[in-house]
């Protein structure tokens, strides 16, 4: 999650949140599987609590395999431009892993 700060032009790279002041990483890990339900709830509750202060999306290198639904938010204002690049140079979607932008 990002919070806003004026910085470089948004379209200067594929990175969608160049004007963010912070990148918050929630790394929930614990050794005892018996704690999965309670700790997963804590992580989700924390995420929900800070979401109103967020720009939406996340740094794509922080995203996991189950974050594909957040790709558009992750690239922010650059998403449509990147989709056009993908349509032009990879219309068959050969490069489809790691936070794929569908052509």
Secondary structure, DSSP 8 states (H G I E B T S, - for coil): -EEE---S-GGGSS-S-TTEEEE-------S-GGGHHHHHHHHHHHHHHHHTTS-SS--GGG--GGGGGGHHHHHGGGHHHHHHHHHHH-TT-SS--SS----
